[in-house]
Amino acid sequence: MKLSVIGAGYVGIVTGACFAEMGNTVTCVDKDTGKISALLAGKIPFYEPGLEELVATNRQAGRLHFTTSLSEAVAEASIQFIAVGTPPRKDGSADLTHVLNVARELGRNINAACIVVSKSTVPVGTADQIRKTIDKELDRRNVRLQVDVVSNPEFLKEGDAVNDFMRPERVIIGTDSEPAAEQMRALYAPFTRSHERLLVMGVRDAEMTKYAANAMLATRISFMNEIANLCERLGVDVENVRRGIGSDSRIGYSFIYPGCGYGGSCFPKDMKALVHMAEANSVVPEVLRAVESRNQSQKQRLFEKIRDRLGAKLAGSTIGVWGLAFKPGTDDVREAPSIALIERLVDAGVRVKAYDPVAAESARRSVPATWLKSGKLELVANPYDAVAGADALALVTEWKPFRNPDFETMKKLMRLPVIFDGRNQYDPKQVRSLGFEYFGIGR
Ligand SMILES: NC(=O)c1ccc[n+]([C@@H]2O[C@H](COP(=O)([O-])OP(=O)(O)OC[C@H]3O[C@@H](n4cnc5c(N)ncnc54)[C@H](O)[C@@H]3O)[C@@H](O)[C@H]2O)c1
């Protein structure tokens, strides 16, 4: 099949490359000329394991193309994917400007019947808005074309995106059109060969499914963080509680790790959008609001622990930070707990030395330039440089190489051997026996 993918970001490039890998011809388009030039030069604008190779192979095979021209991208495609951002507005609602701009452009440029698929995470009712926007432009051109608008929310995880796309647990197709459902089934068949994983439902149902999935995951995290805070007060080790409840098959182990809060480009904004959707429809989002609010306060927990331990010595101290990405496997620092922590530390007069295996550059672009210029924040190239001369280490992102570091070397390098473990990576007994003071979450 011939496909276009509009928006060459995390979702767009992965979608384009994976469909190309299955033999389709895909053109990815983005209005960001810098991004497209980088892609044409073989560079992926973010870190995602396996993606660079996949893009390179499919470009070489002539199945994957990049352009800044939407008209060129959509000209021959029978399925047009919208994969642009839906950032939060001030009131929390999803900003649909990019999505509706693309719909307008589609209406102005398509010349044959096609399916328009929304892969962006969009509020219930957006597919209708997309359809109306396209129709308006077609009417203006006095053109009649069969255009089906389908919702196909994306569930990939940054850090494991290619794998998730190639082996999806489920593919959600929201459409009321049987022919559109058939085409989508054919497109996804190579990804779901072992057993049927495609669920066809109403467009609005599909739109809601994406939000409900993210809200459920965020709820589990916030729930566990609240339990962890209670465990701390009661002298209970939340890690034992986690194992105890995770072994219940009705609960399971996923997304019940206590920590210093969730971040990223999806959970925080999707929670806000869902809260807004509820309020706009006269449903009081009691649970959803609590999930967000627990997360906001959880992102402060590491700072509070450091402040309580260092007391009057906090200002003027040096803290090493391990991990900047909002989770391992990505260089995405959007809404990352690390940035919230560093902001509080810098405000309190602390000098921060931070290390991340891949996210240093994206952090450099995201933090206020004054932090770096003034030396309040130093991004170092080695985890041990971050702890050299430090009064404490705060572990924020659970990258694998942090699991088993050389504690002897760390102890020699640090001014004070104190560890604030924001992801409960270490065995408190073990690190204490090595002479460290240890503070975890909920233990
Ligand atoms: N990142 C994830 O892990 C993830 C997972 C599932 C769903 N989503 C959803 O997918 C959508 C895209 O997310 P993302 O992380 O890929 O965003 P992104 O910010 O990485 O990429 C979006 C791209 O769209 C481009 N764009 C915006 N307007 C355009 C236009 N008019 N024409 C062409 N290009 C345009 C931007 O330049 C940008 O490169 C969002 O709705 C998000 O919630 C993201």
The ligand as an SDF file (V2000), in Angstrom:
LIG
                    3D

 44 48  0  0  0  0  0  0  0  0999 V2000
    5.6430    9.8810   22.0760 N   0  0  0  0  0  0  0  0  0  0  0  0
    4.9570    8.8360   22.4630 C   0  0  0  0  0  0  0  0  0  0  0  0
    5.4560    7.9730   23.1710 O   0  0  0  0  0  0  0  0  0  0  0  0
    3.5250    8.6690   22.0480 C   0  0  0  0  0  0  0  0  0  0  0  0
    2.9060    7.4170   22.1970 C   0  0  0  0  0  0  0  0  0  0  0  0
    1.5830    7.2750   21.8040 C   0  0  0  0  0  0  0  0  0  0  0  0
    0.8810    8.3500   21.3020 C   0  0  0  0  0  0  0  0  0  0  0  0
    1.4930    9.5580   21.1870 N   0  0  0  0  0  0  0  0  0  0  0  0
    0.7050   10.6610   20.6180 C   0  0  0  0  0  0  0  0  0  0  0  0
    1.0860   10.8350   19.2590 O   0  0  0  0  0  0  0  0  0  0  0  0
    1.0570   12.2140   18.8920 C   0  0  0  0  0  0  0  0  0  0  0  0
    2.4220   12.6250   18.3850 C   0  0  0  0  0  0  0  0  0  0  0  0
    3.3540   12.4980   19.4510 O   0  0  0  0  0  0  0  0  0  0  0  0
    4.9380   12.5670   19.2090 P   0  0  0  0  0  0  0  0  0  0  0  0
    5.5670   12.2860   20.5100 O   0  0  0  0  0  0  0  0  0  0  0  0
    5.2940   11.7630   18.0090 O   0  0  0  0  0  0  0  0  0  0  0  0
    5.0760   14.1320   18.8680 O   0  0  0  0  0  0  0  0  0  0  0  0
    6.3780   14.9070   18.3560 P   0  0  0  0  0  0  0  0  0  0  0  0
    6.2820   16.2530   18.9640 O   0  0  0  0  0  0  0  0  0  0  0  0
    7.6070   14.0860   18.5750 O   0  0  0  0  0  0  0  0  0  0  0  0
    6.1530   15.0000   16.7780 O   0  0  0  0  0  0  0  0  0  0  0  0
    5.1260   15.7050   16.1770 C   0  0  0  0  0  0  0  0  0  0  0  0
    5.6460   16.2420   14.8490 C   0  0  0  0  0  0  0  0  0  0  0  0
    4.5650   16.8060   14.1080 O   0  0  0  0  0  0  0  0  0  0  0  0
    5.0830   17.8600   13.3340 C   0  0  0  0  0  0  0  0  0  0  0  0
    3.9990   18.7280   12.8730 N   0  0  0  0  0  0  0  0  0  0  0  0
    3.1770   19.5460   13.5770 C   0  0  0  0  0  0  0  0  0  0  0  0
    2.3140   20.1590   12.7670 N   0  0  0  0  0  0  0  0  0  0  0  0
    2.5560   19.7140   11.5010 C   0  0  0  0  0  0  0  0  0  0  0  0
    1.9900   19.9810   10.2370 C   0  0  0  0  0  0  0  0  0  0  0  0
    0.9780   20.8450   10.0950 N   0  0  0  0  0  0  0  0  0  0  0  0
    2.4880   19.3410    9.1770 N   0  0  0  0  0  0  0  0  0  0  0  0
    3.5150   18.4770    9.3020 C   0  0  0  0  0  0  0  0  0  0  0  0
    4.1060   18.1960   10.4670 N   0  0  0  0  0  0  0  0  0  0  0  0
    3.6340   18.8010   11.5620 C   0  0  0  0  0  0  0  0  0  0  0  0
    6.0350   18.5470   14.3010 C   0  0  0  0  0  0  0  0  0  0  0  0
    6.9630   19.3610   13.6040 O   0  0  0  0  0  0  0  0  0  0  0  0
    6.6790   17.3400   14.9740 C   0  0  0  0  0  0  0  0  0  0  0  0
    7.8630   16.9420   14.3170 O   0  0  0  0  0  0  0  0  0  0  0  0
    0.5960   12.9540   20.1470 C   0  0  0  0  0  0  0  0  0  0  0  0
   -0.7890   13.1370   20.0890 O   0  0  0  0  0  0  0  0  0  0  0  0
    0.9540   12.0180   21.2670 C   0  0  0  0  0  0  0  0  0  0  0  0
    0.1270   12.1750   22.4000 O   0  0  0  0  0  0  0  0  0  0  0  0
    2.7910    9.7370   21.5280 C   0  0  0  0  0  0  0  0  0  0  0  0
  1  2  1  0
  2  3  2  0
  2  4  1  0
  4  5  1  0
  4 44  2  0
  5  6  2  0
  6  7  1  0
  7  8  2  0
  8  9  1  0
  8 44  1  0
  9 10  1  0
  9 42  1  0
 10 11  1  0
 11 12  1  0
 11 40  1  0
 12 13  1  0
 13 14  1  0
 14 15  2  0
 14 16  1  0
 14 17  1  0
 17 18  1  0
 18 19  2  0
 18 20  1  0
 18 21  1  0
 21 22  1  0
 22 23  1  0
 23 24  1  0
 23 38  1  0
 24 25  1  0
 25 26  1  0
 25 36  1  0
 26 27  1  0
 26 35  1  0
 27 28  2  0
 28 29  1  0
 29 30  1  0
 29 35  2  0
 30 31  1  0
 30 32  2  0
 32 33  1  0
 33 34  2  0
 34 35  1  0
 36 37  1  0
 36 38  1  0
 38 39  1  0
 40 41  1  0
 40 42  1  0
 42 43  1  0
M  CHG  2   8   1  16  -1
M  END
$$$$
